[in-house]
Amino acid sequence: MSENQTKSATKTGFVYDDIYLEHKTTPGHPERPERLVEIIERLKAEGMYSQLVELKPTRAGLNWIETVHSPDYIERAKRSCDKGAGYLDSLDVPISDRSYEAAVMAAGGMLAAVDAVTEKKAANAFCAVRPPGHHALENRAMGFCIFNNIAIGARYIQKKYGLSNVLIVDWDVHHGNGTQATFYDDPTVLYFSVHQYPFYPGTGSRAERGEGKGLDYTINVPLPAGSGDSVYLDAFEKELKPAALHFSPDFVLISAGFDAHENDLLGQMAVTAEGFAKLTEIVKAIALKCCQGRLVSTLEGGYHLGGLAASVESHIRVLMKDPASREPK
């Protein structure tokens, strides 16, 4: 390994491509291209962007998307964008002519990040992608989501690299119903979600624990509106940590929605940017203990531009820290 490769292996990877800005939503829609612009500008202003390993996504192969979504649905998504349908399946998934391409590249961004971390080209990675994914079901778009990026990533980890146990931590303010449904009867994926409840999409009660061989491999921690840092940290320390360490994942994925931020436009939670940093520390520590730090985080929600950018900055700062020195690498 060259000196440059060795340096990259200790740095945080960052997935981004301008195609993600080409997913145009309706005027005034909260899930808008400016979200990514704000994140990039913030990281550059803070001098962090140049310290990240740039990871360029490519289109996810249909064979990988089909590990989660039906061929009919994938074709319907493509056809709807091509013909200018305006929305896909639901009015809450507005689309434009390049939305399918952006969605395929969003899934591809996750795969590029998994490759980089598994092949030790980056220590961990964050995917600044659009559209988000955790509400997308096998055969239906919903909640701003087209393809379930994190679920596709989990199947990719298992099938390409033979890493069997995948932990998915979802701290988006909304429950990731699509991710839960994908792995509901699967004991190889531990899905942990902390979210506002009752709230969209209506799923995520404590009673939803998985089924069949997957029983107890779904852990939902529904929280009342107004919950802040201390409530979230308590859930991570008391519920996520023991379950995750017992599960002993081979890879850790984060559905990093930042719409539980205190200023968010859609959520009614009170998490701060510092709170997201502390949540990241807990999840990163699990990855370091169980799977050599293999961790990929992908953007889900977060709709107050300033709150989103500050939260992503805090999240990435923790990912960048050298676990030995606790200082940025």
Wavefront OBJ file of the C-alpha trace (Angstrom):
o trace
v 0.000 0.000 0.000
v 1.421 3.410 -0.976
v 1.831 6.242 1.538
v -1.198 8.021 0.043
v -3.287 4.849 0.303
v -2.197 4.395 3.901
v -3.268 7.961 4.710
v -6.632 7.446 2.984
v -7.239 4.289 5.009
v -7.247 6.375 8.197
v -9.497 9.137 6.851
v -13.254 9.526 6.502
v -14.684 9.035 3.026
v -17.263 11.432 1.609
v -19.672 10.509 -1.180
v -21.145 13.274 -3.303
v -22.004 13.962 -6.942
v -23.804 16.860 -8.631
v -26.390 14.406 -10.007
v -27.994 14.511 -6.539
v -28.949 18.135 -7.184
v -30.794 17.088 -10.353
v -33.531 15.357 -8.350
v -35.923 18.303 -8.513
v -38.834 18.364 -6.108
v -41.789 20.766 -6.136
v -41.321 24.444 -5.167
v -41.211 24.840 -1.386
v -40.695 21.110 -0.841
v -38.540 20.448 2.258
v -36.458 17.732 0.533
v -34.674 20.053 -1.865
v -31.257 20.267 -3.548
v -30.193 23.130 -1.279
v -29.809 20.621 1.554
v -26.663 19.190 -0.013
v -25.366 22.597 -1.123
v -25.594 23.811 2.485
v -23.741 20.743 3.799
v -20.871 21.106 1.304
v -20.546 24.841 1.954
v -20.453 24.253 5.706
v -17.752 21.579 5.472
v -15.649 23.816 3.220
v -16.078 26.837 5.496
v -14.952 24.768 8.478
v -11.870 23.500 6.633
v -13.097 19.904 6.826
v -13.907 19.168 3.210
v -10.275 18.981 2.087
v -9.515 16.474 4.867
v -12.059 13.958 3.581
v -11.421 11.206 1.028
v -13.535 12.037 -2.020
v -15.540 8.981 -3.093
v -17.220 9.223 -6.485
v -20.362 7.125 -6.870
v -21.295 5.123 -9.934
v -24.700 3.786 -10.914
v -25.816 0.903 -8.710
v -26.287 -2.227 -10.794
v -29.881 -3.388 -11.153
v -28.826 -6.711 -9.640
v -28.060 -4.879 -6.384
v -31.207 -2.731 -6.408
v -33.207 -5.929 -7.009
v -31.935 -7.395 -3.723
v -34.464 -5.021 -2.115
v -36.888 -3.825 -4.822
v -39.015 -5.700 -7.357
v -38.092 -5.401 -11.058
v -41.600 -4.092 -11.809
v -41.180 -1.268 -9.304
v -37.728 -0.331 -10.595
v -39.091 -0.164 -14.138
v -42.094 1.891 -12.993
v -39.764 4.360 -11.274
v -37.705 4.756 -14.439
v -40.737 5.069 -16.703
v -42.421 7.625 -14.428
v -39.354 9.878 -14.477
v -38.839 9.463 -18.225
v -42.387 10.499 -19.053
v -42.495 13.410 -16.584
v -45.149 11.959 -14.300
v -44.560 14.580 -11.590
v -44.649 12.105 -8.716
v -44.045 8.414 -8.061
v -46.725 6.320 -6.329
v -47.559 9.051 -3.832
v -47.820 12.836 -3.837
v -45.100 12.916 -1.175
v -42.557 11.605 -3.723
v -42.291 14.371 -6.337
v -39.969 13.487 -9.224
v -38.376 15.114 -12.244
v -36.806 13.778 -15.415
v -33.459 12.984 -13.725
v -34.805 11.650 -10.420
v -34.363 8.013 -11.453
v -30.726 8.652 -12.357
v -30.189 10.427 -9.021
v -31.830 7.543 -7.137
v -29.677 4.921 -8.887
v -26.614 7.017 -8.079
v -27.730 7.477 -4.458
v -27.791 3.705 -4.074
v -24.496 3.601 -5.943
v -23.047 6.100 -3.492
v -23.763 3.728 -0.649
v -22.055 0.894 -2.530
v -19.004 3.066 -3.268
v -18.726 3.899 0.431
v -19.012 0.234 1.429
v -16.291 -0.655 -1.083
v -13.956 2.067 0.223
v -14.367 1.062 3.871
v -14.212 -2.694 3.292
v -11.169 -2.361 1.052
v -9.522 -0.017 3.599
v -9.444 2.989 1.298
v -11.253 4.944 4.033
v -11.713 4.352 7.757
v -15.451 5.081 7.535
v -17.670 7.165 5.267
v -20.592 9.576 4.999
v -22.856 9.652 1.935
v -24.287 13.076 1.073
v -26.947 11.742 -1.284
v -30.473 12.458 -2.479
v -33.130 11.135 -2.667
v -33.151 9.539 0.789
v -34.231 5.934 1.160
v -35.485 4.445 4.417
v -39.220 4.706 3.656
v -38.948 2.988 0.263
v -40.659 -0.405 0.194
v -40.069 -3.379 -2.090
v -42.631 -2.159 -4.610
v -43.573 1.361 -3.555
v -42.061 4.824 -3.162
v -43.075 6.889 -0.160
v -41.860 9.596 2.202
v -39.545 11.350 -0.304
v -37.770 8.004 -0.921
v -37.352 6.039 -4.177
v -34.760 3.309 -3.514
v -33.835 2.123 -0.028
v -30.146 3.015 -0.076
v -29.304 1.593 3.330
v -31.100 -1.716 2.747
v -29.373 -2.141 -0.616
v -26.079 -1.406 1.134
v -26.721 -4.093 3.743
v -27.438 -6.746 1.107
v -24.350 -5.638 -0.835
v -22.165 -6.047 2.267
v -23.505 -9.560 2.790
v -23.467 -10.768 -0.804
v -20.313 -9.115 -2.157
v -18.092 -9.318 0.903
v -19.575 -12.242 2.837
v -19.934 -10.164 6.004
v -23.042 -11.724 7.467
v -24.144 -9.584 10.427
v -25.128 -5.986 9.642
v -26.303 -3.452 12.228
v -28.489 -0.605 10.956
v -28.957 2.343 13.317
v -31.708 4.742 12.236
v -32.036 8.033 14.128
v -34.185 9.864 11.584
v -37.167 11.525 13.274
v -39.427 9.267 11.174
v -39.480 5.500 11.544
v -37.761 3.688 8.671
v -40.683 1.473 7.724
v -39.107 0.397 4.435
v -35.892 -0.773 6.080
v -37.806 -2.565 8.826
v -40.012 -4.356 6.291
v -36.995 -5.515 4.265
v -35.378 -7.292 7.207
v -38.370 -8.073 9.446
v -37.851 -11.858 9.344
v -34.065 -11.752 8.948
v -31.747 -12.506 11.901
v -28.660 -11.358 9.992
v -29.673 -7.676 10.168
v -30.261 -5.949 13.506
v -32.432 -2.896 12.843
v -32.502 -0.295 15.628
v -34.699 2.781 15.195
v -35.274 5.694 17.543
v -37.992 8.048 16.295
v -40.859 10.380 17.144
v -44.057 8.444 17.806
v -46.880 8.609 16.956
v -45.787 10.254 13.715
v -45.362 9.582 10.000
v -45.447 6.852 8.649
v -47.393 5.340 11.567
v -45.113 2.340 12.128
v -42.411 1.785 14.739
v -44.177 0.772 17.941
v -42.334 -1.302 20.537
v -44.559 -4.246 19.627
v -42.888 -4.409 16.192
v -39.971 -6.714 17.043
v -39.577 -8.796 13.902
v -41.098 -12.158 13.068
v -40.043 -15.752 12.532
v -36.273 -16.105 12.700
v -36.063 -12.315 12.765
v -37.943 -11.968 16.062
v -36.081 -9.551 18.366
v -33.808 -8.397 15.528
v -35.976 -5.297 15.133
v -35.734 -2.857 18.037
v -37.948 0.200 17.993
v -37.613 2.965 20.562
v -40.603 5.255 19.964
v -40.211 8.625 21.711
v -42.690 11.415 22.429
v -42.445 14.783 20.687
v -40.074 17.140 22.476
v -37.466 14.501 23.333
v -33.941 15.881 23.383
v -30.313 14.841 23.724
v -30.552 13.137 27.120
v -33.506 10.937 26.102
v -31.778 9.858 22.890
v -28.482 9.161 24.661
v -30.303 7.105 27.273
v -31.896 4.976 24.536
v -28.521 4.425 22.860
v -26.715 3.547 26.088
v -29.402 1.300 27.571
v -30.958 -0.289 24.490
v -28.730 -0.001 21.425
v -25.374 -0.692 23.028
v -26.136 -3.995 24.804
v -28.142 -5.343 21.852
v -25.479 -4.355 19.327
v -22.584 -5.792 21.333
v -24.476 -9.050 21.772
v -25.251 -9.149 18.028
v -21.586 -8.383 17.222
v -21.995 -6.830 13.745
v -19.515 -7.305 10.917
v -20.489 -3.886 9.542
v -22.414 -0.883 10.909
v -24.692 1.362 8.838
v -26.383 4.583 9.964
v -29.571 6.007 8.492
v -28.511 9.510 9.453
v -31.589 11.678 9.361
v -31.086 14.991 11.126
v -34.764 15.982 11.279
v -34.848 15.293 15.037
v -32.878 18.572 15.313
v -34.499 21.170 17.547
v -35.046 23.599 14.633
v -36.302 21.120 12.044
v -39.275 22.031 9.871
v -40.999 18.616 9.988
v -40.020 16.984 13.274
v -40.943 18.097 16.779
v -37.875 16.830 18.609
v -35.154 18.772 20.456
v -31.858 17.103 19.564
v -28.894 19.462 19.132
v -25.914 19.202 16.786
v -23.850 18.251 19.855
v -26.384 15.541 20.628
v -25.903 14.005 17.193
v -22.133 14.024 17.823
v -22.650 12.022 21.024
v -24.907 9.520 19.247
v -22.213 9.152 16.589
v -19.594 8.478 19.260
v -21.647 5.591 20.650
v -22.241 3.999 17.241
v -18.613 4.488 16.180
v -17.445 2.844 19.418
v -19.630 -0.189 18.620
v -18.083 -0.427 15.144
v -14.549 -0.129 16.548
v -15.201 -2.821 19.143
v -16.996 -5.284 16.863
v -15.836 -4.821 13.274
v -12.584 -2.853 12.982
v -14.520 0.408 12.719
v -16.356 -0.526 9.511
v -19.095 2.108 9.406
v -20.974 3.897 6.622
v -23.515 6.635 7.275
v -25.981 7.911 4.699
v -28.131 11.023 4.732
v -31.859 10.588 5.248
v -33.913 13.557 6.507
v -33.073 16.991 7.928
v -34.900 20.020 6.577
v -33.755 23.133 8.445
v -30.715 24.051 6.359
v -28.671 25.535 9.189
v -29.567 22.782 11.645
v -28.846 20.116 9.039
v -25.433 21.531 8.132
v -24.414 21.962 11.769
v -25.534 18.422 12.612
v -23.715 16.853 9.651
v -20.591 18.807 10.601
v -20.768 17.459 14.173
v -21.430 13.931 12.895
v -18.478 13.973 10.478
v -16.132 15.506 13.066
v -16.666 12.424 15.227
v -16.165 10.091 12.251
v -12.881 11.899 11.513
v -11.462 11.522 15.022
v -8.570 9.144 15.493
v -9.935 6.559 17.944
v -6.570 6.450 19.733
v -6.047 10.180 20.226
v -9.709 11.268 20.109
v -8.538 14.109 17.865
v -9.337 14.619 14.163
v -7.045 12.640 11.896
l 1 2 3 4 5 6 7 8 9 10 11 12 13 14 15 16 17 18 19 20 21 22 23 24 25 26 27 28 29 30 31 32 33 34 35 36 37 38 39 40 41 42 43 44 45 46 47 48 49 50 51 52 53 54 55 56 57 58 59 60 61 62 63 64 65 66 67 68 69 70 71 72 73 74 75 76 77 78 79 80 81 82 83 84 85 86 87 88 89 90 91 92 93 94 95 96 97 98 99 100 101 102 103 104 105 106 107 108 109 110 111 112 113 114 115 116 117 118 119 120 121 122 123 124 125 126 127 128 129 130 131 132 133 134 135 136 137 138 139 140 141 142 143 144 145 146 147 148 149 150 151 152 153 154 155 156 157 158 159 160 161 162 163 164 165 166 167 168 169 170 171 172 173 174 175 176 177 178 179 180 181 182 183 184 185 186 187 188 189 190 191 192 193 194 195 196 197 198 199 200 201 202 203 204 205 206 207 208 209 210 211 212 213 214 215 216 217 218 219 220 221 222 223 224 225 226 227 228 229 230 231 232 233 234 235 236 237 238 239 240 241 242 243 244 245 246 247 248 249 250 251 252 253 254 255 256 257 258 259 260 261 262 263 264 265 266 267 268 269 270 271 272 273 274 275 276 277 278 279 280 281 282 283 284 285 286 287 288 289 290 291 292 293 294 295 296 297 298 299 300 301 302 303 304 305 306 307 308 309 310 311 312 313 314 315 316 317 318 319 320 321 322 323 324 325 326 327 328 329
